[in-house]
Amino acid sequence: MVILNMQQTSKYQKVIIFLVFFLTCALKQAVLASYLSFNINLKTEVRNKELKVLVTALNKGDESAYHVQTELQVAGKTIFAQKQAELPINAPYQAQLTTALSLPSSGTYPLVLILHYTDANQYPFSALTVQTFSYLEEAKSPVFGQLKPITFEKEGKLQLKIKNLSENKVSPLLYLVIPQELTVEEKPKPVEIDSRSEQNLTFSLKNFSALAGSTYQVFAVAEGSDQNLHYTQIFPGTVKIVSSQKILGLSYSTLFLILIVLLALFILTQLFQRKK
């Protein structure tokens, strides 16, 4: 009778060991997933009504990036740099773009830079940055604001608090610049803000093709005119994409709890055998 119990205990131990091994591997795989990340820097220069943009980027992920290409959006134009086939880990990327400017007035204007790339499975990604440049004369923006960070899986609301610091009513054109993996419902529109007052605005975002675990830079942009000068104010924010974090229909926290219970059962069976 004792031998039978020990044989049964041995079978239970094998099952427990197998389950512990399986759950540990599943959790390890989830934690050690590869990722791509870039540090991007821009340098701009305007000379003789011509804009020169120098883009430098560094691959800070743990795998190579492929088909790396810069897209520049400025003054109603879209310009692409030459595509680079592969960018290894910690390798630098550089591109220089030049375009003639024909703007209606002096002042400060926005430029949008998108770094396109894929992973080893050819899944497309994009890294976004928005910056201003001065055309003939620099203009100070009368508005100031802040984007609140947001986390969601499929859709969410991004909140912007914007304040008018001047003594006059302003009506800047307000819009959101987002990566291609996200979608925004709201179109660019002018927003009236009374003097020395503030407003709270909301953008409705949806996940188009972003993968869970990704964090994206997004930018709200306000453009307007003040004292015959064009001004631009940029409000950076972040969007983090999460998932339900499930393996075989179970959340990570549930799996971790099961793992603890199984380990406890394994220790108890060991102690039971020693007493026998």
C-alpha positions in Angstrom: 0.0 0.0 0.0 2.8 2.4 0.8 4.6 1.5 -2.5 1.4 2.3 -4.4 1.1 5.7 -2.7 4.7 6.5 -3.5 4.3 5.5 -7.1 1.2 7.7 -7.3 3.2 10.5 -5.6 6.0 10.0 -8.1 3.5 10.4 -11.0 2.1 13.5 -9.4 5.6 14.9 -9.1 6.3 14.3 -12.8 3.1 16.1 -13.7 3.9 19.0 -11.4 7.5 19.2 -12.8 6.2 19.3 -16.3 3.6 22.0 -15.6 6.2 24.1 -13.7 8.6 23.8 -16.6 5.9 24.6 -19.2 4.6 27.7 -17.3 8.1 28.9 -16.6 9.0 28.7 -20.3 5.8 30.5 -21.3 6.3 33.3 -18.9 10.0 33.6 -19.8 9.1 33.8 -23.5 6.6 36.6 -22.8 9.1 38.6 -20.7 12.1 38.1 -23.1 10.3 39.1 -26.3 12.5 41.1 -28.7 11.9 44.8 -29.3 13.0 47.7 -31.5 13.7 51.2 -30.2 15.3 54.3 -31.7 16.9 57.4 -30.4 16.2 60.1 -33.0 17.8 63.6 -33.3 17.1 66.3 -35.8 19.2 69.3 -36.9 17.6 72.0 -39.1 19.0 75.0 -40.9 17.2 77.5 -43.1 19.3 79.4 -45.5 18.2 81.4 -48.6 14.6 80.1 -48.2 15.9 76.5 -48.2 15.4 74.0 -45.4 18.1 71.4 -44.7 17.3 68.6 -42.2 19.9 66.2 -40.8 18.5 63.1 -39.3 20.5 60.8 -37.0 19.1 57.7 -35.3 20.5 54.9 -33.2 19.0 51.4 -33.0 18.7 50.8 -29.2 16.6 47.6 -29.5 17.8 44.0 -29.2 17.5 43.1 -32.8 18.3 44.5 -36.2 15.9 46.8 -38.0 15.2 46.4 -41.8 14.2 48.7 -44.6 14.9 51.8 -42.6 13.7 55.0 -44.4 13.1 58.6 -43.4 9.9 60.5 -44.4 9.8 64.3 -44.0 6.6 66.2 -44.0 7.0 70.0 -44.1 5.1 73.0 -45.7 2.7 70.7 -47.5 5.5 68.5 -49.0 6.5 64.9 -48.4 10.1 63.9 -49.0 11.7 60.5 -48.6 15.3 59.7 -48.0 17.1 56.6 -49.5 16.1 53.3 -47.8 18.7 51.4 -45.8 18.4 47.6 -46.0 19.5 46.8 -42.5 20.4 48.6 -39.3 22.1 46.4 -36.7 21.9 46.8 -32.9 23.5 50.0 -31.7 24.3 51.0 -35.3 23.7 54.6 -36.4 21.5 55.8 -39.2 21.9 59.1 -41.0 20.0 60.9 -43.7 20.0 64.5 -45.0 17.0 66.1 -46.8 16.7 69.5 -48.5 13.7 71.3 -49.7 12.9 74.8 -51.0 10.5 76.9 -48.8 7.7 79.1 -50.0 5.7 80.1 -47.0 3.0 82.9 -46.7 4.6 84.7 -43.7 7.6 84.7 -41.5 7.5 82.8 -38.2 7.9 79.4 -36.7 6.6 76.3 -38.6 6.3 72.6 -37.8 8.1 69.7 -39.5 7.1 66.0 -39.1 9.7 63.2 -39.3 8.7 59.6 -39.6 11.2 56.8 -39.4 9.8 53.7 -41.2 11.3 50.3 -40.5 10.4 46.6 -40.2 11.5 43.8 -37.9 13.0 40.5 -39.2 9.4 39.2 -39.9 8.8 42.2 -42.2 6.2 43.7 -39.8 6.1 47.5 -40.4 6.8 50.0 -37.6 7.2 53.8 -37.5 8.9 56.2 -35.1 7.7 59.7 -35.0 9.1 63.1 -34.0 7.8 66.7 -34.5 10.0 69.8 -34.3 9.8 73.5 -35.3 12.0 75.6 -37.4 12.1 79.4 -37.9 11.5 80.9 -41.4 13.0 84.4 -41.7 11.9 85.4 -38.2 11.2 83.5 -35.0 7.7 83.8 -33.5 6.7 83.1 -29.9 3.6 81.1 -29.3 0.9 82.5 -27.0 -0.4 79.0 -26.1 0.9 76.4 -23.9 -0.3 72.9 -23.0 0.2 69.4 -21.9 -0.8 65.9 -23.3 -1.7 63.3 -20.6 -0.1 59.9 -21.2 -2.5 57.1 -22.1 -2.5 53.3 -22.1 -5.0 51.2 -23.9 -5.4 47.9 -25.9 -7.9 48.8 -28.7 -9.0 52.4 -28.2 -8.7 55.2 -25.7 -9.1 59.0 -25.1 -6.1 61.3 -25.2 -6.6 64.4 -23.2 -5.0 67.8 -23.9 -5.0 70.8 -21.6 -4.2 74.0 -23.5 -3.9 77.5 -22.1 -3.8 81.0 -23.7 -1.1 83.1 -22.0 -1.8 86.3 -23.9 -4.3 89.1 -23.3 -6.1 88.5 -26.5 -8.4 85.7 -27.8 -6.6 83.2 -30.0 -7.9 80.7 -32.5 -5.0 78.3 -33.4 -5.5 75.4 -35.7 -5.2 72.3 -33.6 -4.4 68.8 -34.8 -2.8 65.5 -33.7 0.2 63.9 -35.3 0.3 60.2 -34.8 2.2 57.1 -36.1 0.7 55.0 -38.8 -0.1 52.3 -36.3 -2.8 54.5 -34.7 -5.9 56.2 -35.9 -7.4 59.5 -34.7 -11.1 60.4 -35.3 -10.8 64.2 -34.9 -9.8 66.3 -37.9 -7.7 69.5 -37.7 -9.9 72.4 -36.5 -9.5 75.9 -35.1 -10.0 76.2 -31.4 -11.1 79.5 -29.8 -9.4 80.2 -26.4 -10.2 83.4 -24.5 -7.4 85.5 -23.0 -5.8 84.1 -19.9 -8.0 81.0 -20.0 -7.6 77.3 -20.7 -9.5 74.4 -22.4 -9.6 70.7 -22.0 -9.7 68.8 -25.4 -10.1 65.1 -26.1 -8.8 63.0 -29.1 -10.3 59.6 -29.8 -7.6 57.1 -30.7 -7.8 53.5 -32.0 -5.2 50.8 -32.4 -4.9 50.1 -36.1 -1.8 47.8 -36.2 0.2 48.5 -33.1 1.6 45.5 -31.2 1.1 45.0 -27.5 4.1 46.3 -25.4 4.8 49.2 -27.9 5.1 52.8 -26.7 4.5 55.6 -29.2 5.3 59.3 -29.2 2.3 61.4 -30.4 2.2 65.2 -30.8 -0.6 67.8 -30.6 0.3 70.8 -32.7 -1.2 74.3 -32.5 -0.6 76.8 -35.4 -1.8 80.3 -35.6 -0.9 84.0 -36.4 0.0 86.6 -33.9 1.2 90.1 -34.8 1.6 89.1 -38.5 3.9 86.2 -37.5 3.1 82.5 -37.8 3.5 80.6 -34.6 3.7 76.9 -33.8 3.4 75.1 -30.4 4.0 71.4 -30.0 2.7 69.3 -27.1 4.4 65.8 -26.9 2.7 62.8 -25.3 3.0 59.0 -25.2 0.6 56.2 -26.0 1.3 52.7 -24.6 -0.3 49.7 -26.1 -1.1 46.8 -23.8 -2.8 43.5 -24.2 -4.9 41.3 -22.0 -1.6 39.4 -21.5 -3.0 35.9 -21.8 -1.5 32.5 -22.5 -3.9 29.7 -23.2 -6.7 32.0 -22.1 -5.0 32.7 -18.7 -3.6 36.1 -17.6 0.1 36.3 -16.5 -0.9 36.9 -12.9 -3.1 33.8 -12.9 -0.2 31.8 -14.5 2.2 33.1 -11.9 -0.2 32.1 -9.1 -0.6 28.6 -10.6 3.2 28.3 -10.7 3.5 29.1 -7.0 0.8 26.6 -6.1 2.5 23.9 -8.2 5.8 24.6 -6.6 4.2 24.4 -3.1 2.6 21.1 -4.0 6.0 19.8 -5.2 7.7 20.8 -2.0 4.9 19.1 0.1 5.2 15.9 -1.9 8.9 15.8 -1.3 8.4 16.3 2.5 5.7 13.6 2.5 8.0 11.1 0.8 10.8 11.8 3.4 8.4 11.1 6.2 7.4 7.8 4.6 
